[in-house]
Amino acid sequence: MIINTHGLGKRYGKVEVLRDINLQVPEGSAFALVGTNGAGKTTTMRILVNILQPGSGSASVLGIDSRRLKPADFNYIGYVSENQVLPERLTIAQYFDYLRPLYQNWDRGLETSLRRKLDLPPGRGLGKLSHGMRMKTVLVAGLAFRPRLLILDEPLSGMDTLTRDEVVEGLLDQADETTILISSHELAEIENFTSHIAFMDHGQLYFQESIETLRARFREVQVTLSAYRELPEDCPASWLTPELSGHSLRFIESDFVDQERLYQKLSTVFGAVRFDEQPMTLREISKVLIRNARGNRQFAEEAA
């Protein structure tokens, strides 16, 4: 694993922002870290590049304890954040002139190709760039030295559709040779190139798996019951956000195997039924998970 964390925790005073995070990112993957605002994604990423120190547990990056990363290690690790500070007095060309000598593996040809593809005017001052242009600039800087690992914290936030598409195309060009860990709310844009996903909420990691297995196990289900029924209290735990109205039941199945097993579950609870199941996009799945996490949290708070 190119990233491996064990029991990672972080507090700010009484506020626990990370709790027992065990994250494994396979080398060569494009790994999406998704979840609610305040889930702990940015804190996790900052610990990985030694901007922050963990309060408990550990994190290794490229086999190195994150707390022991040295400047030379960042020849192989790129980090791009939506809040990244740039030297605003420099032009784009001057910025890249400054960066090249700092990285032993800097690829001038790749830099030139990416700058042209992303339409970065060399004479434009960094202080005069739009948010989208700034993010394209730091993305090129993060890719041009061909890192083994590129960590991207909300790189698509606040961009227009065309700029997002250009940035994603730039990432796609390098996805085969660089492991990418990305957090983003723009799930429709990253769905086409991510291979793995992890979901966080309120400092906890709920699951991590390949995109293929995630898509395979989530289904939107619409059921027509043969008679009016009440929604039982002991519904399968895999049925998320169930809604029953008369003869119609809707829910999200989070443990789908095949239609036969789904029918067996339904008939056990309701008797004779007719149903339809549909696959879901990453964006739709994420929205359901966030709603479900909020509902569970509210229930726990009320019970306490």
N, C-alpha and C positions, 0 to 999 in steps of 0.2 A: 504494500500500500504506500502511495506517495505521501498521503496524509493519514495519520493515525492518532486519535485522541483517546485517553483513558480517564474516565471520571472527572472530566474537565468542569471546573466550577469557578464562578466569579461573583463577588459581592461588591456593592457600593454602599457602605454602611449597613443598614438593615435590609436593603433591597438585594435580593438574590437574582441576578440577571442570567446566570448559567447554572444549571444543576445536573451534574453527572452526565456530561455529554461524551458519548462514545461514537465517534465518527470515523469511518474508514472510506477513503477515496482511492479507488484503484488507479494505478498509473495508466495513462492513455485514455482515460474517461473524460467526458464533458459532464460535469456533476453540478446539478442545480440544487441550491439550498433555498428552500421556500418557506414561507410562513407569514404570520401577522407582523405588523409594525411592533417593534419592541420585543420580538421573539428571541433576540440574542444573536442574530446572524452576523451583524457587524462586529459585535464584541468577539465572537468566535474567530472571525477572519483577522481581526487585529491581533489576537493572541497568536495566531498561526505565523504572522510575520514579525512578531516580537515588538509590536507597538505597545501592546498591553501584556502584563504578566498575569498568568492564571492565579486564582486564589487557592485552588486545590486541583489535584490531578495533574495531567501532563499532556503535551501535544508534541508529536514529532512530524517534521516536514523534511522530505528527502532523507529520512533516516536520522535526522538531527533533532535533538531537543530544541523546541522553538526558543527557549530562553538562552540557548547557546549559539544561535545563528550569528555568523560573522559577516562583515561586509562582502567578503569574497563569495559567500553562499548566495548572495543576491545576483550573481551572474547567472543563476539558474532559476531564480524565483522572481516573477513579476507581480506587481500589486497595483491595481487601478481602483480608485474610489471616486464616487460622485462628488465628494467634498475635497478632492485633491487640490493642493495649493500649487500654483505655478508662478515662476518668476515673471511678473507681468511686464517688466521693462524690456524683455527680450522679444524678438520676432520668432515665428515658428522655425525659420531656418537657423537662427542663432541658438535656439533651444536644442535642436538636434546636434548642432556643432558642439555644444557643451556636453551632451550626453554620450556621444560616440566613444570618447576615450575612456569612459568609466566602465565599459563592458567589454570583456575580452572576446566575446563571441558576437559582437555587433555585426549585423549583415547590412551593409550599405545598400546593396541591391534590393533587399526586402524592404528596407526603409523607404527607398525611392518609389518602389512599386505600390506600397500601401499609401504613401502620401498622395500619389497621383490618383489612386482608386478612390480615396476618401476626399479628394478635392481640397487639399490643405494648401492655401496660398502662402508661399515661403516668406513673403515680406510683411504679412499681417502680424501686428503686435498681439502677444498673448493676452494682454489686458483688454483688448478690443474684441475678443472672440465671444460668440454666443456660447451658451452652455453646451449645445450639441457639438460645436466645433472644438471646444476645449476637451470634451470627452473623446472625440476622434483623435485629437493630438496625443493625449495620454495613452490611448489604446495603441497607437502606432509605436510610441515609446516603450510600451510594455511587450510588444511582439517582436520588435526589430532585433533584439539580441537573442531570439529563439530560446526562450526559457523552457525548462522542463515543466515548470508549473506556473500557471497564470491565475491569480486570484482577482476576481472582479466583483466589487461591491456596488450593486445597483448602477451598472454602467449605462443603462438605457433610460434612466429616470429623466423625465422632463424633455425628452427628444421628440421632434416631429416624426411622422411615419417614415418619410424618406431617409432621414438621418439614422433612425433605428435600423432600417433595412441595410443601409450601407455599413453600419458597424457590425451587424450580424454576418454580412457577407465577408467582412474582414476576418471575423472569428472563424467562420467556416473554412476559409482558406488555410488556416493554421491548425485546425482541430485535430488533424491526423498526427501531428508531431508534438503537440503541447497538451499536457493535461490542464483542463480548465475547471476551476471551481467558481461558480457564478451565483450571486443572489440577485434576484430581479422580480419586480412586480409585473413585468411585461411578459407574461408566461406564453402568450400566443407566439411571440417572436422567438423565444429560446427553445420552444418545444421541438422544433425541427432538427436541432443539432445536439441536444442533451441526450446522454446515454443512461445517466443515473440521477436519482433524486432523493433528497432527504427533507422531511417536514419538521419544522420547529414551531413551538408556541410557548410563550412565557418562560423561556429559558430551558425548556425540555425538548429533547429529540424524540419524536414519536416513532419514526420509522425511516429506513433508508433501503433502497432497492433499485433495480434497473427500471427504466421507463417501460420496457416491454411487459414486465411482470405487473407493474402498477396499472397500466392500461388494461391488461388482461383480467385483473381481479375487480375492477370497478365497472358497474353497470347502473344505468338509470332504468328503474323498473316501474312499469305501469300495470296494475292488476285490476281485473274486473271480477268481483266476488259473485258467487251464485246466490247469496242471500246477504242481507244486512248483518254486519258483524261489528263488535267492539274491538278496538285495538288492544290485544292482551299485553299485560305488563311484562311477560317473559318472552317478548319477541327476540329473535336471534340478535346477538350483539353486533353482528356484521351489517344489520339493517340500519343505515344512518338516516336521520331526519324523516322518519315515517309520517305520512299524513293520510288519514282515513276519512273519507266523506261518503256516507251511504254505501254504495256498492263499489266505490272506486278507492284504490289504495296506491299511493306513490311512495317510493323510497329509493335510496341508493344502496345497492348491494356492494359491500367492500371485500367480499370473499367469494366472488363468482368463479365457478369451475366450468360448468356447462349448464345447458337449459334443463337437462333431466334432473340434476341435483337441486337446481333452483325450484323446479316444480315440486320436488319432494318436500323441500322446506315449506313452501307455500301451502301445499295440501295438508301437511301435518298441522299447521296452525289454523287454516281457514276451510279446509275441505276442498270441494271442487272450485277451480278458478280458471280463468283465462288470463294470460299475461304477455307482455311485450318487453323486451330488454334491448337497450341501446348502449353502445360504447360511449365514452366521454372523453373530452379533451383535457389536457393538463390544467387548463384554466378552470374548467368546470369542476374537476376533482379538487383542486386547491380551494375553491370557494366552499365546497361542501365540508372539507376538513376544517377550515377556519370556523364555519358556523357550528360544526359539531364540537370543536374545542371550546368555543365560547359558551355553548349550552352546558357542557360538562362542568366548566368552571363556575358558571352561575349556580348550577345545582349544588355543587360542593360548598359554595359560599352560603347558600340558603340553609343547607343541612348543618353547617357549623354554627 
